[in-house]
Amino acid sequence: MDLRLLLIAALSAVLGHSRAQQEGSICIKANAQSCGECIQVSEACGWCTDENFLSVGESKSARCDDLESLKARKCAVTKIENPRGNLRIDLNKPVTNRKKDVAEKLKPEQITQIQPQKLTLTLRSGEPQTFQLKFKRAEDYPIDLYYLMDLSFSMKDDLENVKNLGTDLMREMQEITSDFRIGFGSFVEKTVMPYISTTPARLINPCTGNQNCTSPFSYKNVLKLTDKGDEFNRLVSQQQISGNLDSPEGGFDAIMQVAVCEEQIGWRNVTRLLVFSTDAGFHFAGDGKLGGIVLPNDGRCHLTDNMYTMSHYYDYPSIAHLVQKLSDHNIQTIFAVTEEFQPVYKELKNLIPKSAVGTLSSNSSNVIKLIIDAYNSLSSEVILENGRLPEGVSITYKSICKNGVEGTGENGRKCSNISIGDEVSFHISVESSKCPSHGKSEIIKIKPLGFTEEVEVVLNFICECECSKEGESNSEKCYEGNGTFECGACKCNEGRIGRLCECSKDEVRTDDLDANCRKDNGTDICSNNGDCVCGTCECKKRENAAEVYSGPYCECDNFNCDRSNNKLCGGHGRCECRVCICEANYTGSACDCSMDNSTCLAKNGQSCNGRGICECGVCKCTNPKFQGPTCEICPTCPGVCTEHKDCVQCRAFEAGEKKDTCERDCSYFQLIKVKDRDKLPQPTDQSFPLTHCKERDANDCWFYYTYAIRNDTKEVYVVETLECPAGPDIIPIVAGVVAGIVLIGLALLLIWKLLMIIHDRREFAKFEKEKMNAKWDTQGNPIYKSPINQFQNPSYGNKGAAL
């Protein structure tokens, strides 16, 4: 196992612990009656084998719980049955490092490409087992290639190009492998109407005109796989074209026979390639009804003298049937088809794993390049598949491919772009959700598609606990021997129930037995919190597995005790039969009263600052005006400085409001005078609270003092001299006022003068503008009016014209 697997295992353990509480409820709800039933519920469930583990009223199924809960309920670790699964590698041959140019040649069965080859997993329900599988493409790995060709009339020109395929292809494949074999087969169609003409003449020569064609056939194995390329050329050269009536061909019949007739074809346990060459579509299951063929294909070999003889009896195979047989026989298919049918065969490729599609030229001249390209494409991808899984078993894959590329889900099954010599790995997890009904081992096989190698995985299931092997049949510990005593409890015989198998199923609900389940002859059976089984109360289970009913009549529980701060028993005790059992230093009905008084100590070391009493770790202030955790806060009180100001003033300076009552009211502290403020005590020098004060008297003089409580003695340090402000100097004040008035007057005069100058200049400019706009007539008086008037006779001009 590598480091990744160790990390996965560690992570699984951490996640398993974090799920313990959730799994606990699953274990309880399962109502397991034996250790075997318990361990099948979940990997987190354990069974307590201690005979004295159960309390009164608890059912046998209470022994099944998650591990942490069992420990919390005082079940010793040595008494907890919790078997774990494991993994054992049985066969682990390393992958083969083989070079093509090395003189030593290995047989196919001596080459290993997958590791390990066999392992055994012991599974417990819900607990996955993970192992690593390595795959490495071996260099110079043998290849068997079978060329299956459509010999209907439309492939006539293609046959000519295939006649020399054997030697040419073997020469090209030498670049890939030194161990290459090739075979050849052909197909046309079923030999019944309406696929071919059944007239005697057409059965001899199905072609029209002067064409010489061979009789129609379904499938013929022309050449078994061989390493002789010239033999391939010779036999293929002898082949003749045939013919049929409809366009789709019977290629699926041929593929089925090539896959299942391993001995006749000559397949070895090496890379198996099937090249399917055609220029038409295909018939599939159901099409045989047109010819009156209704029996489904049986998937068996029916070759007689290398000819398929049951084409008239069995229908075409279905695509799914074909996929299964190709996979079972590790055959990789290459569809060499013309451009016209590319879409059809690409859809078929998607349904057949490890298959490829190449475009065949009209005369098959490119068939060798097509085969080489398709082989490289197929061999560069590895896809894992597994056989049928037993009921309740699941498997997941994670791939670690080239350059560290990881894949999960369906992509976890495969790796692409693998070159010869590349090594990839897969992490495979197998998990069981339940034990098989027969209880026996199972075998699953995992293999890469298209390869004959496989991994055999043997699955063993943990269905019973180890302690069950030591069970005592018909034990005296079980009522009158009516059960097997195993794993600390009675496993009742058929028809018996109860913790000690003391009752028959027919006696469960009798009135006499029910009377034993009523407390104080009351009406409630098991306090309505349980069921009466064999005259004994078995308490109900609650949704929350941590909440439990108990007691001989299920009258007790561990969740209905008093609460404090919304916590059961204040979070400082446990609930037993609806009564809080408090931890040390706690008391009260809800364990909410702490007996530790340290929380009441104030900063000055006094309990509640001397202003209250400590109850249950909380200060109860005796003076209602004080509050806070240690009665240190007084919202309505003056400050310390204001409170003691008058007393300090009267005692230090014989002044203030309490001057007359100073001796009576202000003798509660010790007064100490100092010269200046530097001599006052500093907070950093003291181990007790100290307050600095600055107050002002009626004469506006300041005085400084400190107030502190040390060892229940109140001390006041005061500076003995007052700081009074000096009186004002009158002359500078008067001079300043006069100077200010004079300056203000001068400023006003200057402003007035400036405004007048601006006004005069504006008026003069206005005058000059109007002067320029005026137009005077210098030739005469503008108001002069002439005294002369002229008049003309209107008829003067007309008379002169008449003459």
HULINCOR-V365575 format. One record per residue. N is the residue number from 1. RES is the residue in one small letter. PHI is phi in degrees with one decimal (NA if undefined). PSI is psi as a letter, one per 30 degrees, with the letter a starting at -180 (NA if undefined). Layout:
n = [N & N]
res = [RES & RES]
phi = [PHI & PHI]
psi = [PSI & PSI]
//
This chain:
n = [1 & 2 & 3 & 4 & 5 & 6 & 7 & 8 & 9 & 10 & 11 & 12 & 13 & 14 & 15 & 16 & 17 & 18 & 19 & 20 & 21 & 22 & 23 & 24 & 25 & 26 & 27 & 28 & 29 & 30 & 31 & 32 & 33 & 34 & 35 & 36 & 37 & 38 & 39 & 40 & 41 & 42 & 43 & 44 & 45 & 46 & 47 & 48 & 49 & 50 & 51 & 52 & 53 & 54 & 55 & 56 & 57 & 58 & 59 & 60 & 61 & 62 & 63 & 64 & 65 & 66 & 67 & 68 & 69 & 70 & 71 & 72 & 73 & 74 & 75 & 76 & 77 & 78 & 79 & 80 & 81 & 82 & 83 & 84 & 85 & 86 & 87 & 88 & 89 & 90 & 91 & 92 & 93 & 94 & 95 & 96 & 97 & 98 & 99 & 100 & 101 & 102 & 103 & 104 & 105 & 106 & 107 & 108 & 109 & 110 & 111 & 112 & 113 & 114 & 115 & 116 & 117 & 118 & 119 & 120 & 121 & 122 & 123 & 124 & 125 & 126 & 127 & 128 & 129 & 130 & 131 & 132 & 133 & 134 & 135 & 136 & 137 & 138 & 139 & 140 & 141 & 142 & 143 & 144 & 145 & 146 & 147 & 148 & 149 & 150 & 151 & 152 & 153 & 154 & 155 & 156 & 157 & 158 & 159 & 160 & 161 & 162 & 163 & 164 & 165 & 166 & 167 & 168 & 169 & 170 & 171 & 172 & 173 & 174 & 175 & 176 & 177 & 178 & 179 & 180 & 181 & 182 & 183 & 184 & 185 & 186 & 187 & 188 & 189 & 190 & 191 & 192 & 193 & 194 & 195 & 196 & 197 & 198 & 199 & 200 & 201 & 202 & 203 & 204 & 205 & 206 & 207 & 208 & 209 & 210 & 211 & 212 & 213 & 214 & 215 & 216 & 217 & 218 & 219 & 220 & 221 & 222 & 223 & 224 & 225 & 226 & 227 & 228 & 229 & 230 & 231 & 232 & 233 & 234 & 235 & 236 & 237 & 238 & 239 & 240 & 241 & 242 & 243 & 244 & 245 & 246 & 247 & 248 & 249 & 250 & 251 & 252 & 253 & 254 & 255 & 256 & 257 & 258 & 259 & 260 & 261 & 262 & 263 & 264 & 265 & 266 & 267 & 268 & 269 & 270 & 271 & 272 & 273 & 274 & 275 & 276 & 277 & 278 & 279 & 280 & 281 & 282 & 283 & 284 & 285 & 286 & 287 & 288 & 289 & 290 & 291 & 292 & 293 & 294 & 295 & 296 & 297 & 298 & 299 & 300 & 301 & 302 & 303 & 304 & 305 & 306 & 307 & 308 & 309 & 310 & 311 & 312 & 313 & 314 & 315 & 316 & 317 & 318 & 319 & 320 & 321 & 322 & 323 & 324 & 325 & 326 & 327 & 328 & 329 & 330 & 331 & 332 & 333 & 334 & 335 & 336 & 337 & 338 & 339 & 340 & 341 & 342 & 343 & 344 & 345 & 346 & 347 & 348 & 349 & 350 & 351 & 352 & 353 & 354 & 355 & 356 & 357 & 358 & 359 & 360 & 361 & 362 & 363 & 364 & 365 & 366 & 367 & 368 & 369 & 370 & 371 & 372 & 373 & 374 & 375 & 376 & 377 & 378 & 379 & 380 & 381 & 382 & 383 & 384 & 385 & 386 & 387 & 388 & 389 & 390 & 391 & 392 & 393 & 394 & 395 & 396 & 397 & 398 & 399 & 400 & 401 & 402 & 403 & 404 & 405 & 406 & 407 & 408 & 409 & 410 & 411 & 412 & 413 & 414 & 415 & 416 & 417 & 418 & 419 & 420 & 421 & 422 & 423 & 424 & 425 & 426 & 427 & 428 & 429 & 430 & 431 & 432 & 433 & 434 & 435 & 436 & 437 & 438 & 439 & 440 & 441 & 442 & 443 & 444 & 445 & 446 & 447 & 448 & 449 & 450 & 451 & 452 & 453 & 454 & 455 & 456 & 457 & 458 & 459 & 460 & 461 & 462 & 463 & 464 & 465 & 466 & 467 & 468 & 469 & 470 & 471 & 472 & 473 & 474 & 475 & 476 & 477 & 478 & 479 & 480 & 481 & 482 & 483 & 484 & 485 & 486 & 487 & 488 & 489 & 490 & 491 & 492 & 493 & 494 & 495 & 496 & 497 & 498 & 499 & 500 & 501 & 502 & 503 & 504 & 505 & 506 & 507 & 508 & 509 & 510 & 511 & 512 & 513 & 514 & 515 & 516 & 517 & 518 & 519 & 520 & 521 & 522 & 523 & 524 & 525 & 526 & 527 & 528 & 529 & 530 & 531 & 532 & 533 & 534 & 535 & 536 & 537 & 538 & 539 & 540 & 541 & 542 & 543 & 544 & 545 & 546 & 547 & 548 & 549 & 550 & 551 & 552 & 553 & 554 & 555 & 556 & 557 & 558 & 559 & 560 & 561 & 562 & 563 & 564 & 565 & 566 & 567 & 568 & 569 & 570 & 571 & 572 & 573 & 574 & 575 & 576 & 577 & 578 & 579 & 580 & 581 & 582 & 583 & 584 & 585 & 586 & 587 & 588 & 589 & 590 & 591 & 592 & 593 & 594 & 595 & 596 & 597 & 598 & 599 & 600 & 601 & 602 & 603 & 604 & 605 & 606 & 607 & 608 & 609 & 610 & 611 & 612 & 613 & 614 & 615 & 616 & 617 & 618 & 619 & 620 & 621 & 622 & 623 & 624 & 625 & 626 & 627 & 628 & 629 & 630 & 631 & 632 & 633 & 634 & 635 & 636 & 637 & 638 & 639 & 640 & 641 & 642 & 643 & 644 & 645 & 646 & 647 & 648 & 649 & 650 & 651 & 652 & 653 & 654 & 655 & 656 & 657 & 658 & 659 & 660 & 661 & 662 & 663 & 664 & 665 & 666 & 667 & 668 & 669 & 670 & 671 & 672 & 673 & 674 & 675 & 676 & 677 & 678 & 679 & 680 & 681 & 682 & 683 & 684 & 685 & 686 & 687 & 688 & 689 & 690 & 691 & 692 & 693 & 694 & 695 & 696 & 697 & 698 & 699 & 700 & 701 & 702 & 703 & 704 & 705 & 706 & 707 & 708 & 709 & 710 & 711 & 712 & 713 & 714 & 715 & 716 & 717 & 718 & 719 & 720 & 721 & 722 & 723 & 724 & 725 & 726 & 727 & 728 & 729 & 730 & 731 & 732 & 733 & 734 & 735 & 736 & 737 & 738 & 739 & 740 & 741 & 742 & 743 & 744 & 745 & 746 & 747 & 748 & 749 & 750 & 751 & 752 & 753 & 754 & 755 & 756 & 757 & 758 & 759 & 760 & 761 & 762 & 763 & 764 & 765 & 766 & 767 & 768 & 769 & 770 & 771 & 772 & 773 & 774 & 775 & 776 & 777 & 778 & 779 & 780 & 781 & 782 & 783 & 784 & 785 & 786 & 787 & 788 & 789 & 790 & 791 & 792 & 793 & 794 & 795 & 796 & 797 & 798 & 799 & 800 & 801 & 802 & 803]
res = [m & d & l & r & l & l & l & i & a & a & l & s & a & v & l & g & h & s & r & a & q & q & e & g & s & i & c & i & k & a & n & a & q & s & c & g & e & c & i & q & v & s & e & a & c & g & w & c & t & d & e & n & f & l & s & v & g & e & s & k & s & a & r & c & d & d & l & e & s & l & k & a & r & k & c & a & v & t & k & i & e & n & p & r & g & n & l & r & i & d & l & n & k & p & v & t & n & r & k & k & d & v & a & e & k & l & k & p & e & q & i & t & q & i & q & p & q & k & l & t & l & t & l & r & s & g & e & p & q & t & f & q & l & k & f & k & r & a & e & d & y & p & i & d & l & y & y & l & m & d & l & s & f & s & m & k & d & d & l & e & n & v & k & n & l & g & t & d & l & m & r & e & m & q & e & i & t & s & d & f & r & i & g & f & g & s & f & v & e & k & t & v & m & p & y & i & s & t & t & p & a & r & l & i & n & p & c & t & g & n & q & n & c & t & s & p & f & s & y & k & n & v & l & k & l & t & d & k & g & d & e & f & n & r & l & v & s & q & q & q & i & s & g & n & l & d & s & p & e & g & g & f & d & a & i & m & q & v & a & v & c & e & e & q & i & g & w & r & n & v & t & r & l & l & v & f & s & t & d & a & g & f & h & f & a & g & d & g & k & l & g & g & i & v & l & p & n & d & g & r & c & h & l & t & d & n & m & y & t & m & s & h & y & y & d & y & p & s & i & a & h & l & v & q & k & l & s & d & h & n & i & q & t & i & f & a & v & t & e & e & f & q & p & v & y & k & e & l & k & n & l & i & p & k & s & a & v & g & t & l & s & s & n & s & s & n & v & i & k & l & i & i & d & a & y & n & s & l & s & s & e & v & i & l & e & n & g & r & l & p & e & g & v & s & i & t & y & k & s & i & c & k & n & g & v & e & g & t & g & e & n & g & r & k & c & s & n & i & s & i & g & d & e & v & s & f & h & i & s & v & e & s & s & k & c & p & s & h & g & k & s & e & i & i & k & i & k & p & l & g & f & t & e & e & v & e & v & v & l & n & f & i & c & e & c & e & c & s & k & e & g & e & s & n & s & e & k & c & y & e & g & n & g & t & f & e & c & g & a & c & k & c & n & e & g & r & i & g & r & l & c & e & c & s & k & d & e & v & r & t & d & d & l & d & a & n & c & r & k & d & n & g & t & d & i & c & s & n & n & g & d & c & v & c & g & t & c & e & c & k & k & r & e & n & a & a & e & v & y & s & g & p & y & c & e & c & d & n & f & n & c & d & r & s & n & n & k & l & c & g & g & h & g & r & c & e & c & r & v & c & i & c & e & a & n & y & t & g & s & a & c & d & c & s & m & d & n & s & t & c & l & a & k & n & g & q & s & c & n & g & r & g & i & c & e & c & g & v & c & k & c & t & n & p & k & f & q & g & p & t & c & e & i & c & p & t & c & p & g & v & c & t & e & h & k & d & c & v & q & c & r & a & f & e & a & g & e & k & k & d & t & c & e & r & d & c & s & y & f & q & l & i & k & v & k & d & r & d & k & l & p & q & p & t & d & q & s & f & p & l & t & h & c & k & e & r & d & a & n & d & c & w & f & y & y & t & y & a & i & r & n & d & t & k & e & v & y & v & v & e & t & l & e & c & p & a & g & p & d & i & i & p & i & v & a & g & v & v & a & g & i & v & l & i & g & l & a & l & l & l & i & w & k & l & l & m & i & i & h & d & r & r & e & f & a & k & f & e & k & e & k & m & n & a & k & w & d & t & q & g & n & p & i & y & k & s & p & i & n & q & f & q & n & p & s & y & g & n & k & g & a & a & l]
phi = [NA & -91.7 & -62.0 & -63.8 & -66.5 & -64.3 & -64.8 & -63.1 & -64.3 & -65.3 & -63.2 & -62.4 & -65.7 & -65.3 & -64.7 & -63.1 & -68.6 & -67.7 & -91.6 & -58.8 & -66.5 & -66.2 & -67.1 & -56.5 & -66.2 & -64.7 & -62.4 & -67.7 & -66.8 & -65.3 & 55.6 & -67.7 & -101.0 & -149.7 & -63.7 & -60.8 & -64.7 & -65.4 & -71.9 & -87.6 & -71.3 & -163.8 & -66.9 & -86.4 & -87.4 & -128.8 & -123.8 & -86.6 & -93.6 & -67.8 & -62.2 & -98.5 & -72.6 & -77.2 & -91.3 & -61.2 & 93.4 & -82.1 & -82.3 & -59.6 & -67.2 & -68.7 & -69.9 & -96.1 & -157.9 & -71.0 & -61.6 & -65.0 & -66.9 & -63.1 & -65.2 & -65.1 & -91.1 & 70.1 & -94.1 & -61.7 & -59.1 & -68.7 & -99.9 & -96.9 & -91.7 & -148.2 & -67.1 & -120.8 & -76.6 & -154.2 & -132.3 & -134.5 & -90.8 & -95.5 & -139.9 & -141.2 & -70.4 & -67.9 & -65.4 & -81.9 & -104.1 & -121.5 & -113.8 & -68.2 & -88.0 & -76.3 & -64.6 & -72.7 & -107.1 & -96.0 & -73.8 & -56.1 & -72.8 & -91.8 & -96.3 & -118.0 & -114.2 & -133.7 & -145.7 & -78.7 & -103.1 & -152.0 & -151.2 & -121.8 & -111.9 & -103.7 & -107.5 & -111.8 & -52.7 & 82.7 & -113.5 & -74.3 & -116.3 & -118.1 & -135.7 & -104.8 & -118.7 & -104.3 & -136.4 & -138.9 & -69.8 & -80.6 & -78.2 & 60.1 & -79.4 & -60.5 & -133.8 & -109.9 & -123.4 & -114.7 & -97.3 & -107.8 & -118.9 & -76.7 & -108.1 & -70.9 & -59.3 & -69.0 & -101.1 & -60.4 & -68.0 & -67.6 & -61.2 & -62.9 & -77.2 & -83.9 & -62.9 & -106.5 & -64.6 & -57.6 & -68.8 & -64.7 & -69.1 & -64.6 & -65.5 & -69.3 & -72.7 & -61.3 & -70.6 & -102.7 & -149.6 & -91.5 & -120.4 & -127.7 & -129.0 & -135.4 & -136.5 & -142.2 & -143.9 & -137.6 & -148.2 & -131.3 & -166.5 & -60.3 & -92.0 & -137.0 & -69.3 & -97.3 & -79.2 & -132.8 & -83.9 & -99.3 & -67.1 & -52.1 & -67.7 & -70.9 & -70.3 & -84.5 & -138.5 & -75.9 & -89.2 & -95.7 & 71.1 & -94.9 & -70.8 & -103.6 & -118.1 & -83.6 & -63.2 & -66.4 & -149.8 & -85.4 & -149.8 & -135.9 & -86.5 & -76.1 & -139.1 & -66.4 & -55.0 & -145.0 & -97.2 & -102.1 & -67.5 & -68.1 & -65.7 & -58.5 & -61.5 & -64.2 & -70.9 & -66.3 & -63.6 & -83.4 & -76.8 & -123.1 & -73.0 & -122.0 & -157.5 & -149.1 & -94.2 & -94.4 & -75.4 & -62.6 & -108.6 & -93.6 & -63.6 & -65.3 & -58.2 & -66.4 & -59.9 & -61.2 & -68.4 & -63.0 & -74.3 & -91.9 & -91.7 & -62.2 & -67.4 & -67.6 & -77.2 & 90.5 & -62.8 & -104.4 & -83.7 & -135.6 & -64.6 & -112.6 & -117.0 & -119.4 & -96.9 & -107.2 & -110.9 & -159.8 & -122.2 & -141.2 & -81.1 & -143.8 & -89.7 & -140.0 & -49.8 & 104.7 & -68.7 & -64.6 & -62.2 & -62.0 & -103.0 & 76.8 & -101.5 & -117.9 & -73.1 & -66.6 & -61.5 & -90.0 & 66.6 & -117.3 & -81.2 & -133.8 & -97.3 & -125.0 & 53.3 & 64.7 & -118.6 & -76.1 & -103.4 & -114.9 & -65.5 & -82.1 & -108.0 & -110.8 & -68.7 & -63.5 & -73.3 & -80.2 & -64.4 & -62.0 & -63.0 & -65.7 & -58.9 & -62.6 & -68.5 & -62.4 & -70.1 & -60.8 & -103.6 & 56.3 & -104.2 & -100.8 & -105.8 & -117.4 & -92.4 & -100.0 & -128.3 & -73.1 & -57.0 & -60.1 & -105.8 & -56.6 & -59.4 & -64.9 & -77.4 & -68.9 & -66.1 & -65.2 & -60.1 & -65.4 & -94.2 & -110.0 & -61.1 & 52.5 & -134.2 & -139.6 & -125.6 & -124.6 & -87.0 & -90.5 & -67.8 & -60.6 & -118.0 & 63.8 & -71.3 & -102.4 & -65.1 & -66.3 & -61.6 & -62.2 & -66.0 & -61.3 & -63.2 & -65.9 & -63.0 & -61.0 & -67.0 & -69.0 & -75.9 & -84.1 & -126.9 & -117.5 & -127.0 & -87.7 & -136.9 & -124.7 & -73.8 & -60.0 & -90.8 & -62.5 & -60.7 & 87.8 & -104.2 & -126.8 & -138.9 & -128.5 & -122.7 & -137.8 & -98.5 & -118.5 & -94.8 & -58.6 & 63.3 & 76.0 & -70.4 & -106.4 & -135.6 & -131.7 & 65.6 & -65.9 & -71.2 & -71.6 & -86.3 & -137.5 & -134.8 & -117.3 & 57.4 & -91.1 & -95.5 & -62.6 & 93.6 & -74.0 & -116.9 & -123.9 & -136.4 & -133.6 & -98.7 & -114.5 & -112.1 & -117.6 & -136.2 & -114.6 & -97.5 & -163.8 & -81.9 & -66.2 & -63.0 & -83.9 & 73.4 & -99.4 & -69.7 & -126.7 & -127.0 & -121.3 & -121.3 & -119.6 & -148.8 & -79.3 & -58.5 & 87.1 & -120.4 & -85.3 & -72.1 & -152.6 & -108.4 & -96.8 & -114.8 & -91.9 & -107.7 & -107.3 & -115.7 & -87.4 & -110.8 & -135.9 & -81.9 & -62.7 & -68.2 & -69.1 & -68.6 & -98.5 & -64.2 & -106.6 & -68.7 & 48.6 & -71.0 & -67.8 & -72.3 & -101.2 & -44.1 & 51.8 & 69.3 & -89.2 & -166.5 & -103.0 & -87.3 & -143.6 & 56.0 & 83.4 & -145.9 & -86.4 & -102.0 & -70.5 & -70.4 & -56.7 & 90.8 & -114.2 & -140.6 & 105.6 & -60.2 & -112.3 & 57.5 & -82.4 & -126.5 & -87.9 & -60.5 & -75.6 & -104.5 & -63.5 & -112.0 & -79.4 & -64.0 & -62.4 & -71.6 & -63.5 & -61.0 & -72.9 & -102.3 & -103.5 & -76.7 & 52.6 & 56.1 & -76.0 & -96.7 & -83.8 & -83.6 & 54.9 & 55.4 & 61.0 & -118.0 & -167.8 & -117.0 & -88.6 & -118.2 & 58.3 & 77.3 & -127.5 & -77.4 & -113.0 & -71.7 & -70.3 & -100.3 & -96.8 & -57.6 & -85.5 & -63.9 & -76.6 & -94.9 & -131.1 & -88.6 & -153.3 & 101.1 & -61.8 & -118.8 & 55.3 & -84.2 & -107.3 & -153.8 & -115.9 & -138.9 & -112.7 & -85.7 & -61.8 & -119.9 & -139.3 & 55.2 & 62.8 & -120.1 & -63.8 & 53.3 & 64.3 & 76.6 & -124.1 & -174.0 & -122.2 & -97.1 & -127.7 & 51.2 & 66.5 & -129.5 & -79.5 & -103.8 & -82.0 & -73.5 & -59.9 & 72.2 & -130.5 & -147.2 & 104.5 & -65.2 & -115.2 & 52.5 & -102.9 & -110.2 & -82.3 & -92.0 & -91.4 & -90.7 & -64.9 & -72.4 & -94.6 & -75.2 & -84.3 & -63.5 & -85.3 & 84.9 & -86.3 & -77.1 & 55.5 & 57.4 & 72.7 & -116.5 & -170.1 & -121.5 & -95.9 & -126.8 & 55.2 & 77.3 & -128.6 & -75.2 & -108.2 & -70.0 & -75.7 & -95.6 & -62.9 & -78.4 & -100.0 & -153.6 & 103.3 & -56.0 & -126.7 & 55.2 & -96.8 & -108.4 & -135.6 & -60.8 & -94.6 & -87.1 & -67.9 & -72.1 & -58.3 & -64.6 & -65.0 & -63.8 & -104.1 & -58.1 & -64.2 & -68.6 & -64.7 & -65.6 & -72.8 & -80.8 & -88.3 & -124.3 & 52.1 & -144.4 & 98.1 & -69.2 & -102.5 & -61.5 & -81.9 & -113.9 & -61.6 & -64.8 & -78.1 & -96.9 & -123.4 & -100.2 & -87.2 & -134.3 & -96.4 & -100.2 & -130.8 & -97.1 & -127.3 & -70.8 & -144.2 & -66.7 & -66.3 & -88.6 & -70.1 & -61.4 & -105.8 & -58.8 & -73.0 & -91.4 & -115.5 & -102.5 & -138.2 & -62.7 & -137.9 & -121.2 & -93.2 & -128.5 & -136.9 & -128.2 & -119.3 & -94.0 & -67.2 & -95.4 & 61.6 & -100.0 & -96.6 & -133.0 & -118.8 & -157.7 & -123.3 & -128.7 & -151.5 & -119.1 & -128.1 & 54.3 & 65.1 & -110.0 & -89.5 & -118.0 & -128.0 & -101.4 & -132.6 & -74.1 & -74.9 & -111.3 & -85.4 & -105.5 & -105.9 & -73.4 & -73.0 & -71.9 & -76.4 & -93.6 & -70.2 & -59.1 & -59.4 & -64.7 & -63.5 & -61.1 & -65.9 & -65.2 & -62.4 & -60.9 & -67.0 & -62.3 & -61.7 & -63.9 & -64.2 & -62.1 & -61.9 & -64.2 & -65.2 & -63.2 & -62.4 & -64.3 & -62.3 & -62.3 & -63.2 & -65.0 & -65.5 & -63.1 & -62.1 & -65.9 & -63.8 & -65.3 & -67.2 & -66.9 & -65.8 & -65.1 & -65.6 & -63.4 & -61.7 & -68.1 & -69.3 & -64.6 & -70.1 & -78.3 & -78.7 & -118.7 & -101.2 & -90.3 & -80.4 & -84.7 & -163.4 & -74.8 & -67.5 & -104.6 & -71.2 & -131.4 & -70.2 & -89.0 & -96.3 & -125.1 & -114.8 & -133.8 & -137.0 & -73.3 & -72.9 & -96.1 & -65.7 & -75.1 & -68.1 & -65.5 & -61.6 & -74.4 & -72.2 & -78.2]
psi = [k & a & e & e & e & e & e & e & e & e & e & e & e & e & e & e & e & f & g & e & e & e & e & e & e & e & e & e & f & f & h & k & f & l & e & e & e & e & f & f & e & l & f & f & k & l & k & k & g & k & e & g & e & k & l & k & f & k & l & e & f & f & f & j & l & l & e & e & e & e & e & f & g & h & k & k & e & f & g & k & j & i & k & l & l & l & k & k & k & e & k & h & k & l & l & k & j & k & k & e & g & k & e & k & k & k & l & e & f & f & k & k & f & k & k & l & f & k & l & k & k & j & k & k & k & f & j & k & k & k & l & k & k & k & k & k & k & k & k & h & k & l & k & k & k & k & j & j & k & j & g & l & e & f & g & e & f & e & e & e & f & f & f & g & e & e & e & e & e & e & e & e & f & f & f & e & k & f & i & k & l & k & l & k & l & l & l & d & l & k & h & l & k & g & e & l & k & g & k & e & e & f & f & e & j & f & l & l & b & g & k & j & l & l & k & k & l & e & k & k & j & e & k & l & k & l & g & j & e & e & e & e & e & e & e & e & f & f & k & l & k & a & l & l & e & l & e & k & l & h & e & e & e & e & e & e & e & e & e & f & i & e & e & e & e & g & k & l & i & a & k & k & k & j & j & j & k & l & g & l & a & l & k & a & k & f & f & f & f & f & g & g & j & f & k & l & k & f & g & l & k & h & k & j & h & g & k & j & f & g & f & f & e & k & l & k & l & l & e & e & e & e & e & e & e & e & e & e & g & h & k & k & k & j & j & j & l & l & e & e & g & e & e & e & f & e & e & e & e & f & f & j & l & h & l & l & k & l & j & k & l & f & g & g & f & g & e & e & e & e & e & e & e & e & e & e & e & e & f & f & k & k & k & k & l & l & a & k & k & l & k & f & k & l & k & l & k & k & k & j & a & k & g & g & k & k & k & l & b & e & f & f & f & l & k & l & h & k & l & k & f & k & k & l & l & k & j & k & k & k & k & k & f & l & k & l & e & f & g & l & l & l & k & l & k & k & l & k & k & g & l & f & l & l & k & k & j & k & j & k & k & j & f & l & l & e & f & f & f & g & k & j & k & h & k & f & f & k & j & h & g & g & l & k & j & k & h & g & l & k & j & k & l & k & f & k & l & l & e & g & h & f & l & l & f & f & g & e & h & l & e & e & e & e & e & f & g & k & k & h & h & a & f & k & k & h & g & g & g & a & k & j & j & h & g & k & k & j & k & l & k & l & e & j & f & f & k & k & k & a & l & f & g & h & f & l & l & g & g & g & l & k & l & k & h & g & k & k & h & g & g & g & a & l & k & j & h & g & k & k & j & l & l & k & g & k & l & l & f & g & h & g & j & k & g & j & g & f & f & f & k & l & f & g & f & k & j & h & g & g & g & a & l & j & k & h & g & k & k & j & k & e & j & f & f & k & a & l & e & h & h & f & k & j & e & f & k & l & l & e & e & e & e & g & e & e & e & e & e & e & e & e & g & h & l & a & f & g & e & f & g & e & e & e & f & h & g & f & l & k & k & k & k & l & e & l & f & f & f & k & k & k & e & f & f & l & g & l & k & k & k & k & k & j & l & k & a & f & g & g & k & k & k & k & l & l & k & l & j & j & h & g & k & k & k & j & k & k & k & f & k & l & j & k & k & l & l & l & j & e & e & e & e & e & e & e & e & e & e & e & e & e & e & e & e & e & e & e & e & e & e & e & e & e & e & e & e & e & e & e & e & e & e & e & e & e & e & e & e & e & e & f & f & k & j & k & j & f & f & l & k & f & g & k & k & k & f & k & k & k & l & k & k & f & g & e & e & e & e & e & e & e & NA]
//
